[in-house]
């Protein structure tokens, strides 16, 4: 009886704390999803060239990359709770400064700082969710988390339909969102672990990557794949004669797959393993690349994009679950910071490579490049299993 009671206690799920952290990340995602199109619309009205708009947008991912190695150090020095709460308030201040300056060149610095500031908030929130989720329920909880954060990012642009992209109203939505994010954190901080530990002095992003290099590569490829699809699939579609309205609906279908199927994938991971489900997602992603040229001008493109989006984003979801299965404490913080850095690196590397492939090979270049990149991950996974 005593052992049974202990096991029940261990498996109890701290739903209140999890709900608070997931609410924090979802509000943060809305603010992030709002910021990217808002600033692009403003710069376009100012007559800024597309190349400069793209360069301006790249400042936030660069901020992610630069700040990621500092997160374990800062959270160890000041505590994860204080670090995350401070970042939420600083993000609100930086967004207010962006709205106040309305200047392209000032935005380069401010967007870099915004990326660097929100990265710890994102990383530590995700770490808390992983740490709080009981192993027997980690798959479904991480599925819920990735579903909600995807919905949050998708909801951000919808806010612009309500308030437009002119004046202070859209900025106020983002500022209030970051403040609400801080409020959600304050409500649950006493329930959250501070992620300190004796091994923390050796936990770093640089030290984590050699230990779990395949996890890091998985995130890099998943992130780059997703961002390349979102950036270049509209170009690919228009080359096949698909109009912008239909192409927007197709992108929404792809994102809907991300949102709808992460929880089912998480449940399957609980019954099998995150590694097996991730390999299945890789296989489905490769099949999607093969079928894309055949389906793009037919009705089958709709279900293809729905399941393709779910599979490619599922690679990231399974990587998070696997991270939680293998690491705890400061190494978990370092690992999640490494994930954030790999996400930024993937977003910088893969889309230009896929774009170059389209320049060289024409329309087939996109599925060829994406298929080759995702196939590399599959080969690495098989090679690692054989060596194990």
KOLLUMDREN-20406 format. One record per atom (N, C-alpha, C): x, y, z. Coordinates in pm, whole numbers, padded with zeros to 5 digits, always signed. Each point is the difference from the previous one (the first is absolute). Layout:
// residues N
XYZ ...
This chain:
// residues 388
+00083-00121+00000 -00083+00121+00000 +00086+00126+00000 +00108-00004+00078 +00087+00119+00009 +00063+00031-00135 +00047-00107-00069 +00063+00021-00131 -00101+00055-00100 -00122-00052+00003 -00103+00047-00091 -00031+00146+00022 -00007+00041+00129 -00027+00140+00030 +00112+00091-00048 +00125-00049+00016 +00114+00081-00045 -00004+00018-00151 -00031-00109-00074 -00006+00010-00145 -00109+00094-00045 -00117-00004+00069 -00109+00090-00033 +00040+00144+00021 +00074+00027+00109 +00043+00136+00029 +00096+00050-00106 +00091-00095-00043 +00099+00041-00099 -00069+00036-00132 -00107-00076-00035 -00064+00018-00128 -00107+00110-00001 -00025+00062+00117 -00097+00107+00002 +00046+00115-00089 -00092+00053-00077 +00033+00107-00094 -00034+00136+00060 +00097+00090+00011 -00026+00134+00055 -00069+00089-00103 -00129-00026-00022 -00072+00067-00108 -00006+00151+00017 -00011+00048+00125 -00008+00145+00020 +00127+00070-00047 +00115-00055+00039 +00128+00059-00042 +00018-00012-00150 -00034-00117-00056 +00012-00019-00144 -00089+00097-00077 -00124+00017+00048 -00092+00091-00068 +00054+00143+00001 +00058+00041+00114 +00056+00134+00008 +00115+00022-00097 +00090-00098-00009 +00116+00014-00089 -00044-00006-00146 -00092-00091-00033 -00048-00009-00138 -00074+00128-00039 -00075+00058+00094 -00066+00129-00027 +00105+00108-00026 +00108-00003+00076 +00109+00096-00020 +00055-00009-00142 +00029-00123-00044 +00059-00019-00132 -00099+00033-00111 -00128-00032+00021 -00100+00028-00104 -00017+00150-00021 +00000+00077+00108 -00012+00146-00012 +00126+00057-00066 +00114-00054+00039 +00126+00040-00061 -00002-00029-00151 -00055-00115-00039 -00006-00037-00141 -00090+00095-00078 -00109+00045+00060 -00087+00096-00067 +00077+00130-00029 +00074+00046+00102 +00079+00123-00018 +00104-00017-00110 +00067-00117-00004 +00099-00025-00103 -00063-00011-00138 -00113-00073-00007 -00068-00015-00129 -00052+00131-00054 -00032+00093+00088 -00046+00133-00040 +00115+00086-00052 +00116-00009+00065 +00110+00092-00026 +00055-00012-00141 +00023-00122-00048 +00064-00018-00130 -00078+00064-00115 -00129-00033-00019 -00071+00064-00111 -00023+00149+00023 -00020+00041+00125 -00024+00142+00029 +00117+00085-00046 +00121-00037+00040 +00116+00080-00036 +00028-00005-00150 -00028-00115-00062 +00019-00009-00145 -00097+00092-00074 -00126+00005+00045 -00098+00089-00062 +00042+00146+00013 +00049+00038+00118 +00040+00139+00024 +00118+00037-00090 +00099-00089-00008 +00117+00028-00084 -00038+00006-00147 -00091-00086-00042 -00044+00003-00140 -00068+00133-00033 -00080+00053+00094 -00065+00130-00023 +00103+00113-00008 +00112-00019+00066 +00106+00101-00004 +00085-00010-00127 -00030-00098-00085 +00075-00016-00125 +00130-00075+00014 +00018-00071+00111 +00122-00077+00021 +00000-00122-00093 +00115-00035-00055 +00010-00111-00094 -00024-00133+00071 -00049-00102-00075 -00021-00132+00061 +00126-00058+00062 +00115+00025-00063 +00125-00054+00056 +00029+00059+00137 -00022+00131+00016 +00024+00064+00129 -00104-00044+00103 -00124-00023-00044 -00103-00050+00092 +00039-00138+00051 +00049-00085-00091 +00045-00133+00040 +00118+00005+00095 +00093+00091-00027 +00116+00015+00087 -00043+00049+00138 -00096+00093+00003 -00051+00048+00128 -00065-00115+00079 -00079-00084-00069 -00067-00112+00066 +00100-00102+00053 +00118-00008-00064 +00101-00098+00044 +00067+00040+00131 -00019+00123+00045 +00065+00045+00122 -00047-00077+00123 -00130-00033+00004 -00050-00075+00115 +00059-00140+00008 +00001-00079-00109 +00067-00130+00008 +00148+00009+00036 +00067+00105-00049 +00140+00018+00036 +00012+00026+00150 -00095+00077+00054 -00002+00021+00146 -00019-00130+00075 -00085-00089-00055 -00018-00133+00060 +00133-00075+00004 +00069+00000-00114 +00125-00077-00010 +00105+00054+00097 +00016+00132+00003 +00104+00060+00084 -00030-00020+00149 -00128+00010+00037 -00034-00007+00142 -00008-00142+00055 -00018-00098-00087 -00021-00138+00048 +00111-00052+00091 +00129+00017-00035 +00104-00051+00090 +00003+00069+00137 -00061+00118+00010 +00002+00074+00126 -00111-00043+00096 -00103-00068-00052 -00117-00032+00083 +00036-00088+00119 +00076-00110-00016 +00036-00079+00118 +00078+00080+00104 +00088+00087-00048 +00081+00081+00092 -00087+00099+00076 -00086+00072-00072 -00086+00101+00063 -00099-00063+00097 -00063-00112-00042 -00098-00064+00087 +00066-00060+00123 +00125-00045-00014 +00073-00052+00116 +00038+00114+00094 +00035+00115-00057 +00045+00113+00082 -00117+00070+00070 -00108+00023-00071 -00112+00077+00056 -00123-00084+00032 +00001-00126-00041 -00116-00085+00019 -00092+00006-00120 -00058-00114-00037 -00086-00007-00117 -00125+00087+00016 -00057+00002+00120 -00123+00076+00022 +00022+00149-00020 +00103+00053+00063 +00028+00144-00013 +00036+00035-00143 +00077-00087-00066 +00042+00026-00138 -00121+00008-00093 -00091-00098+00008 -00116-00002-00088 -00090+00120+00024 -00024+00034+00126 -00089+00112+00032 +00059+00132-00049 +00130+00019+00019 +00066+00121-00047 -00008+00012-00151 +00018-00112-00070 -00005+00001-00146 -00139+00039-00052 -00106-00044+00070 -00135+00035-00043 -00022+00151+00006 +00045+00063+00110 -00015+00145+00013 +00088+00074-00101 +00125-00047-00019 +00089+00066-00096 -00053-00012-00143 -00064-00112-00033 -00057-00017-00134 -00110+00104-00025 -00083+00026+00101 -00104+00103-00014 +00062+00137-00024 +00107+00031+00072 +00068+00129-00015 +00061+00012-00140 +00066-00106-00047 +00063+00004-00132 -00103+00015-00111 -00114-00068+00012 -00104+00013-00101 -00056+00143-00001 -00011+00061+00118 -00043+00139+00007 +00101+00092-00069 +00129-00027+00017 +00103+00080-00066 -00006-00018-00152 -00028-00122-00046 -00014-00023-00143 -00116+00081-00056 -00112+00000+00072 -00115+00078-00045 +00026+00150+00003 +00082+00044+00092 +00028+00144+00016 +00098+00049-00105 +00102-00080-00035 +00105+00048-00091 -00046+00002-00145 -00067-00110-00047 -00046-00007-00139 +00114+00029-00098 +00118-00055+00029 +00118+00028-00083 +00068-00131-00038 +00027-00018-00128 +00057-00124-00050 +00130-00036+00071 +00091+00097+00009 +00133-00032+00052 -00002-00019+00151 -00084+00075+00070 -00016-00025+00145 -00060-00137+00024 -00088-00043-00092 -00064-00130+00018 +00098-00117-00013 +00107+00019-00075 +00099-00107-00008 +00050-00037+00139 +00039+00100+00077 +00049-00024+00136 -00113-00047+00092 -00115+00067-00008 -00109-00032+00091 -00055-00141-00026 -00008-00040-00125 -00049-00135-00029 +00102-00106+00041 +00128+00031-00012 +00103-00090+00051 -00014-00017+00151 -00016+00113+00070 -00015-00005+00146 -00129-00073+00041 -00107+00022-00078 -00126-00068+00031 +00016-00151-00012 +00067-00045-00106 +00026-00142-00014 +00084-00055+00113 +00103+00075+00040 +00087-00044+00108 -00073-00004+00134 -00096+00091+00020 -00072+00008+00128 -00110-00105+00011 -00073-00024-00109 -00110-00096+00009 +00048-00144-00005 +00122-00023-00046 +00051-00136-00007 +00003-00069+00136 +00056+00063+00106 -00003-00066+00131 -00142-00027+00049 -00091+00091-00028 -00139-00020+00041 -00057-00125-00067 +00025-00014-00129 -00047-00116-00075 +00066-00128+00049 +00132+00002+00013 +00076-00119+00039 -00039-00047+00139 -00003+00091+00096 -00028-00039+00139 -00144-00048+00016 -00094+00062-00072 -00139-00047+00006 -00010-00143-00052 +00068-00027-00110 -00003-00134-00056 +00067-00100+00093 +00109+00041+00064 +00069-00087+00096 -00092-00035+00116 -00073+00099+00051 -00092-00027+00110 -00108-00100-00040 -00052+00014-00121 -00103-00094-00046 +00057-00141-00007 +00120-00015-00055 +00064-00131-00008 +00023-00057+00140 +00051+00083+00091 +00033-00046+00135 -00124-00037+00080 -00110+00073-00020 -00122-00024+00077 -00080-00119-00053 +00017-00034-00127 -00080-00108-00061 +00049-00135+00049 -00088-00081+00062 +00039-00136+00040 +00039-00082-00122 +00099-00089+00011 +00043-00078-00116 -00112-00073-00071 -00098-00053+00076 -00107-00077-00063 -00096+00087-00079 +00002+00131+00023 -00091+00091-00071 +00076+00106-00081 +00131-00015-00010 +00079+00104-00065 -00036+00017-00147 -00031-00110-00068 -00032+00009-00142 -00122+00086-00025 -00109-00027+00072 -00122+00077-00024 +00014+00144+00046 +00074+00022+00112 +00016+00137+00051 +00083+00083-00097 +00107-00058-00054 +00081+00075-00096 -00077+00018-00131 -00088-00096-00032 -00086+00018-00116 -00096+00116+00019 -00058+00009+00121 -00088+00113+00032 +00077+00131-00008 +00121+00000+00055 +00083+00121-00001 +00030+00047-00143 +00047-00090-00086 +00035+00042-00135 -00124+00039-00080 -00113-00065+00031 -00126+00039-00065 -00037+00143+00036 +00006+00032+00129 -00041+00132+00047 +00096+00108-00050 +00130-00028+00000 +00094+00102-00045 -00015+00024-00151 -00030-00106-00076 -00025+00019-00143 -00125+00084-00022 -00104-00027+00080 -00123+00078-00011 +00026+00145+00039 +00086+00022+00099 +00033+00136+00042 +00069+00078-00111 +00099-00063-00064 +00069+00065-00110 -00096+00031-00114 -00093-00092-00026 -00098+00022-00107 -00098+00111+00037 -00031+00014+00130 -00095+00101+00044 +00057+00141-00007 +00134+00012+00008 +00062+00132-00004 -00040+00082-00122 +00021-00054-00121 -00040+00076-00119 -00149+00031-00006 -00083-00087+00059 -00144+00025-00001 -00036+00127+00078 +00083+00035+00098 -00025+00123+00076 +00004+00122-00092 +00084-00009-00105 +00010+00113-00092 -00128+00019-00079 -00078-00108-00016 -00128+00015-00068 -00097+00084+00083 +00019-00002+00131 -00090+00073+00090 +00040+00147+00016 +00131+00026+00010 +00045+00137+00032 +00080+00064-00112 +00035-00076-00104 +00082+00057-00107 +00146+00006+00040 +00081+00059-00086 +00145+00007+00025 +00050+00143+00013 -00091+00095+00020 +00039+00140+00011 -00018+00051+00142 +00091+00088+00040 -00010+00064+00131 +00038-00093+00114 -00042+00038+00121 +00037-00072+00121 -00083-00124+00032 -00125-00013-00048 -00081-00116+00043 +00067-00136-00015 +00063-00033-00116 +00062-00133-00009 +00118-00015+00096 +00076+00108+00020 +00111-00007+00095 -00052-00019+00142 -00111+00066+00032 -00056-00014+00135 -00044-00143+00027 -00051-00068-00104 -00038-00141+00018 +00123-00082+00038 +00111+00021-00072 +00123-00073+00031 +00055+00034+00137 -00002+00129+00036 +00051+00043+00130 -00083-00062+00113 -00132+00009-00015 -00089-00059+00101 +00021-00151+00008 +00023-00063-00114 +00022-00146-00001 +00122-00036+00083 +00109+00075-00016 +00120-00029+00079 -00025+00027+00149 -00078+00102+00032 -00032+00028+00141 -00090-00109+00058 -00095-00048-00079 -00083-00113+00044 +00087-00124+00021 +00097-00016-00088 +00096-00109+00013 +00070+00007+00136 +00045+00120+00038 +00063+00019+00131 -00099-00030+00112 -00126+00040-00017 -00101-00027+00101 -00025-00150+00019 -00005-00074-00111 -00017-00146+00008 +00117-00064+00074 +00120+00049-00028 +00118-00052+00069 -00007+00027+00149 -00036+00123+00036 -00009+00035+00143 -00098-00090+00073 -00107-00039-00066 -00104-00081+00064 +00049-00140+00033 +00097-00051-00079 +00041-00140+00021 +00145-00014+00046 +00073+00109+00016 +00142-00010+00037 +00025-00086+00123 -00081+00011+00106 +00028-00085+00118 -00008-00149-00029 -00070-00039-00105 -00016-00142-00034 +00109-00051-00094 +00087+00089-00048 +00098-00039-00102 +00136-00028+00060 +00072-00101-00052 +00138-00024+00044 +00092+00109-00054 +00109+00028+00071 +00091+00105-00045 +00113-00055-00086 +00001-00131-00022 +00092-00064-00095 +00146+00019+00034 +00031+00008+00129 +00140+00005+00040 +00043-00140+00042 +00128-00027-00001 +00050-00129+00042 +00150+00000+00011 +00054-00102+00066 +00145-00005+00020 +00075-00013-00132 -00064-00069-00096 +00069-00019-00127 -00010+00122-00089 -00065+00106+00046 -00024+00117-00082 +00125+00068-00051 +00111-00012+00076 +00121+00070-00041 +00057-00056-00130 -00034-00126-00033 +00052-00059-00123 -00104-00004-00111 -00120+00051+00029 -00108-00006-00099 +00006+00124-00088 +00023-00020-00129 +00006+00111-00093 -00049-00047-00136 -00035+00095-00084 -00044-00034-00135 +00111-00069-00078 +00122+00053+00011 +00113-00059-00073 +00030-00140+00050 -00019-00022+00131 +00023-00133+00055 -00111-00097-00033 -00122+00051-00020 -00114-00088-00027 +00004-00057-00141 +00035+00080-00098 -00011-00041-00141 +00080-00127-00031 +00126-00016+00047 +00070-00127-00029 -00067-00121+00065 -00065+00021+00115 -00066-00110+00070 -00124-00046-00074 -00075+00096-00054 -00128-00031-00066 -00005+00067-00137 +00102-00027-00081 +00011+00070-00129 -00114-00034-00095 -00052-00126+00007 -00108-00036-00090 -00129+00073+00035 -00025+00024+00128 -00115+00081+00039 +00015+00142-00053 +00121+00056+00012 +00024+00136-00049 -00020+00008-00151 +00050-00099-00073 -00017-00002-00146 -00147-00015-00037 -00074-00080+00079 -00144-00018-00027 -00074+00132+00006 +00031+00081+00102 -00066+00129+00016 +00041+00095-00112 +00128+00001-00033 +00049+00087-00108 -00074-00031-00131 -00011-00128-00034 -00063-00038-00126 -00151+00025+00006 -00064-00034+00111 -00144+00022+00013 -00034+00148-00012 +00079+00085+00068 -00025+00144-00003 +00023+00057-00139 +00113-00037-00061 +00031+00051-00133 -00101-00047-00102 -00043-00125+00010 -00100-00056-00091 -00129+00079+00009 -00048+00022+00124 -00127+00071+00018 +00007+00142-00055 +00108+00071+00032 +00010+00139-00043 +00021+00010-00151 +00069-00097-00059 +00016-00001-00146 -00134-00023-00068 -00080-00091+00054 -00131-00027-00058 -00089+00124+00007 -00004+00065+00118 -00084+00118+00016 +00044+00114-00091 +00132+00011-00022 +00052+00110-00081 -00011-00027-00150 +00020-00126-00043 +00016-00029-00141 -00116-00076-00063 -00084-00065+00081 -00114-00069-00059 -00093+00096-00075 -00023+00124+00050 -00081+00093-00080 +00061+00028-00137 +00132+00012-00007 +00068+00021-00128 -00018-00121-00090 +00017-00119+00058 -00016-00125-00074 -00142-00012-00054 -00098+00035+00084 -00139-00009-00042 -00035+00096-00112 +00048+00123+00012 -00030+00099-00106 +00066-00039-00131 +00115-00067+00003 +00064-00049-00122 -00084-00108-00068 -00086-00064+00079 -00091-00101-00056 -00137+00060-00030 -00011+00132+00004 -00124+00066-00037 -00104+00010+00110 +00038-00024+00125 -00094+00009+00111 -00004+00145+00047 -00120+00057+00016 -00011+00140+00039 +00030+00018+00148 +00019+00126+00041 +00044+00029+00136 -00103-00041+00105 -00128+00019-00031 -00104-00036+00097 +00002-00151+00028 +00006-00079-00106 +00005-00145+00016 +00128-00043+00069 +00110+00067-00032 +00128-00034+00061 -00001+00030+00150 -00064+00109+00037 -00013+00033+00142 -00081-00108+00073 -00106-00046-00066 -00082-00106+00060 +00079-00130+00012 +00086-00028-00097 +00083-00120+00008 +00100+00009+00115 +00058+00118+00020 +00091+00019+00113 -00075-00017+00132 -00122+00051+00005 -00081-00016+00121 -00028-00148+00026 -00019-00077-00106 -00022-00144+00014 +00124-00068+00057 +00117+00040-00048 +00125-00054+00051 +00015+00030+00149 -00028+00124+00040 +00010+00040+00141 -00106-00074+00083 -00117-00023-00059 -00105-00074+00070 +00046-00141+00033 +00077-00061-00090 +00057-00131+00029 +00094+00005+00118 +00082+00106+00006 +00088+00019+00117 -00080+00000+00127 -00111+00074-00002 -00079+00021+00121 -00079-00125+00038 -00058-00067-00099 -00097-00106+00029 +00061-00132+00043 +00119-00034-00047 +00048-00136+00015 +00116-00017+00098 +00041+00105+00071 +00112-00017+00093 -00039-00082+00123 -00122+00017+00050 -00043-00080+00115 -00011-00148-00038 -00063-00037-00112 +00001-00142-00039 +00141-00056-00016 +00091+00078-00058 +00139-00047-00012 +00062-00020+00138 -00030+00089+00095 +00051-00015+00135 -00054-00125+00068 -00126-00032-00022 -00059-00121+00058 +00066-00125-00058 +00028+00003-00130 +00070-00114-00061 +00140-00014+00059 +00067+00112+00026 +00134-00003+00059 -00002-00061+00139 -00108+00023+00076 -00011-00060+00133 -00010-00151-00009 -00064-00052-00104 -00019-00144-00015 +00121-00067-00064 +00075+00075-00081 +00119-00056-00064 +00123+00071+00055 +00054+00093-00076 +00108+00087+00048 +00007+00123-00088 +00049+00110+00055 +00012+00123-00077 +00093-00018-00119 +00103-00082+00019 +00096-00021-00109 -00064-00072-00117 -00083-00101+00027 -00067-00073-00107 -00100+00089-00074 -00076+00079+00077 -00098+00089-00064 +00071+00104-00084 +00113+00051+00049 +00076+00099-00077 +00048-00059-00132 +00045-00123+00002 +00043-00063-00125 -00117-00015-00096 -00116-00035+00055 -00121-00007-00084 -00034+00134-00061 +00017+00108+00077 -00025+00134-00053 +00099+00035-00111 +00125-00042+00016 +00100+00024-00104 -00039-00072-00129 -00043-00125+00012 -00042-00077-00118 -00117+00069-00070 -00100+00045+00079 -00115+00067-00058 +00040+00132-00067 +00096+00071+00060 +00045+00126-00059 +00068-00024-00134 +00080-00106-00009 +00066-00033-00128 -00105-00037-00105 -00099-00080+00039 -00107-00038-00092 -00074+00125-00049 -00021+00095+00093 -00066+00124-00038 +00077+00076-00106 +00133+00002+00012 +00083+00067-00100 -00012-00068-00136 -00008-00133+00001 -00012-00074-00126 -00135+00026-00065 -00107+00007+00081 -00135+00014-00053 -00037+00144-00035 +00073+00098+00056 -00037+00140-00021 -00012+00037-00147 +00097-00032-00087 -00014+00039-00142 -00118-00069-00068 -00037-00119+00047 -00110-00074-00060 -00136+00053+00043 -00006+00056+00123 -00128+00039+00057 -00028+00150-00007 +00101+00082-00031 -00013+00144+00015 -00116+00059-00081 -00031-00057-00114 -00107+00054-00084 -00128-00083+00007 -00010-00085+00104 -00119-00084+00014 -00063+00023+00137 -00116-00060+00020 -00071+00014+00127 +00073-00072+00113 +00090-00092-00033 +00071-00076+00102 +00103+00085+00075 +00027+00121-00049 +00097+00086+00068 -00050+00039+00139 -00132+00005+00020 -00054+00042+00130 +00032-00101+00109 -00036-00128-00015 +00038-00095+00106 +00151-00020+00009 +00070+00011-00113 +00145-00017+00003 +00064+00104+00090 -00036+00128-00017 +00059+00105+00081 -00040-00013+00147 -00122-00045+00025 -00046-00017+00138 +00090-00099+00075 +00022-00116-00059 +00081-00103+00067 +00149+00030-00011 +00041+00066-00107 +00141+00039-00016 +00039+00098+00111 -00086+00100+00024 +00028+00095+00106 +00007-00066+00136 -00092-00093+00028 +00001-00071+00128 +00127-00081+00018 +00045-00066-00106 +00118-00085+00009 +00126+00082+00023 +00016+00108-00076 +00123+00079+00013 +00008+00068+00136 -00113+00054+00050 +00003+00062+00132 +00010-00107+00109 -00050-00121-00031 +00011-00109+00096 +00144-00037+00031 +00091+00023-00094 +00142-00027+00026 +00047+00084+00117 -00043+00126+00005 +00039+00088+00110 -00066-00045+00131 -00130-00033-00007 -00071-00044+00120 +00066-00124+00060 +00034-00096-00083 +00064-00123+00050 +00140+00029+00055 +00069+00096-00058 +00133+00036+00052 -00011+00058+00139 -00103+00081+00025 -00021+00055+00134 -00027-00112+00100 -00086-00095-00039 -00033-00111+00089 +00126-00081+00031 +00079-00027-00102 +00124-00076+00020 +00098+00075+00089 +00005+00131-00015 +00085+00082+00087 -00042-00018+00146 -00131+00005+00027 -00048-00017+00137 +00024-00140+00054 +00005-00099-00087 +00027-00138+00044 +00145-00019+00039 +00089+00078-00059 +00144-00024+00020 +00067+00095+00098 -00057+00120+00021 +00071+00099+00080 -00091+00064+00103 +00061+00047+00109 -00072+00072+00105 +00084+00119+00046 -00062+00088+00081 +00073+00109+00066 +00071+00092-00097 +00120+00046+00037 +00074+00094-00085 +00032-00053-00139 +00019-00134-00013 +00024-00054-00134 -00124+00011-00088 -00117-00006+00063 -00123+00020-00075 -00009+00144-00050 +00040+00095+00085 +00003+00141-00041 +00099+00020-00114 +00120-00059+00014 +00100+00013-00106 -00049-00062-00130 -00066-00116+00011 -00051-00067-00120 -00107+00081-00070 -00090+00058+00078 -00106+00079-00062 +00056+00129-00060 +00101+00058+00064 +00067+00117-00058 +00068-00038-00131 +00059-00120-00004 +00061-00048-00125 -00106-00018-00108 -00119-00047+00039 -00109-00012-00096 -00036+00136-00059 -00008+00101+00087 -00034+00134-00048 +00106+00051-00099 +00126-00027+00031 +00107+00043-00089 -00008-00074-00133 -00025-00131+00005 -00012-00078-00123 -00121+00045-00082 -00107+00041+00067 -00117+00050-00071 +00037+00124-00082 +00076+00090+00063 +00044+00119-00072 +00095-00031-00113 +00094-00091+00024 +00097-00037-00104 -00071-00066-00118 -00094-00089+00030 -00075-00066-00107 -00077+00100-00084 -00059+00101+00066 -00075+00101-00073 +00086+00087-00088 +00126+00014+00035 +00092+00081-00079 +00060-00080-00116 +00025-00130+00021 +00071-00080-00100 -00093-00062-00104 -00106-00068+00045 -00079-00084-00091 -00079+00079-00104 -00074+00107+00038 -00075+00071-00104 +00085+00053-00115 +00118+00060+00026 +00082+00043-00114 +00046-00117-00088 +00032-00114+00064 +00042-00117-00078 -00114-00048-00090 -00121-00006+00055 -00116-00041-00079 -00030+00102-00110 +00015+00129+00031 -00020+00104-00100 +00101-00010-00113 +00126-00027+00035 +00104-00017-00101 -00030-00119-00090 -00053-00108+00061 -00036-00118-00080 -00109+00035-00100 -00094+00087+00038 -00105+00041-00093 +00058+00087-00111 +00100+00082+00031 +00065+00080-00103 +00072-00088-00102 +00063-00107+00050 +00082-00085-00087 -00086-00100-00077 -00095-00065+00069 -00076-00110-00062 -00143+00037-00036 -00042+00122+00033 -00137+00041-00028 -00097-00056+00102 -00124-00025-00044 -00103-00047+00092 +00038-00127+00078 +00061-00099-00064 +00034-00122+00075 +00104+00022+00110 +00066+00116-00001 +00106+00023+00097 -00047-00002+00144 -00124+00049+00025 -00048+00005+00139 -00020-00140+00058 -00082-00087-00061 -00014-00134+00060 +00130-00079-00001 +00087+00023-00101 +00128-00070-00004 +00087+00039+00120 +00011+00130+00025 +00085+00047+00110 -00056-00043+00135 -00131+00019+00019 -00060-00036+00128 +00006-00151+00023 -00023-00077-00105 +00008-00145+00014 +00140-00045+00035 +00102+00060-00063 +00138-00037+00029 +00038+00034+00144 -00045+00117+00046 +00034+00044+00136 -00064-00091+00104 -00128-00034-00017 -00067-00084+00098 +00049-00143-00009 +00043-00043-00120 +00056-00135-00016 +00131-00014+00076 +00077+00106+00006 +00124-00002+00077 -00029-00036+00146 -00106+00059+00057 -00036-00030+00138 -00036-00148+00016 -00076-00053-00095 -00037-00141+00007 +00122-00091-00004 +00095+00030-00088 +00122-00081-00011 +00080+00008+00130 +00011+00119+00059 +00073+00015+00126 -00066-00079+00112 -00134-00001+00003 -00071-00076+00104 +00026-00149-00014 -00007-00050-00124 +00025-00143-00024 +00144-00035+00037 +00095+00084-00039 +00141-00026+00032 +00023-00002+00151 -00067+00090+00072 +00015+00004+00145 -00056-00125+00066 -00113-00048-00052 -00059-00124+00056 +00092-00119-00023 +00064-00005-00115 +00090-00113-00029 +00123+00003+00090 +00045+00122+00034 +00118+00013+00085 -00032-00029+00146 -00128+00020+00037 -00039-00016+00141 +00003-00147+00043 
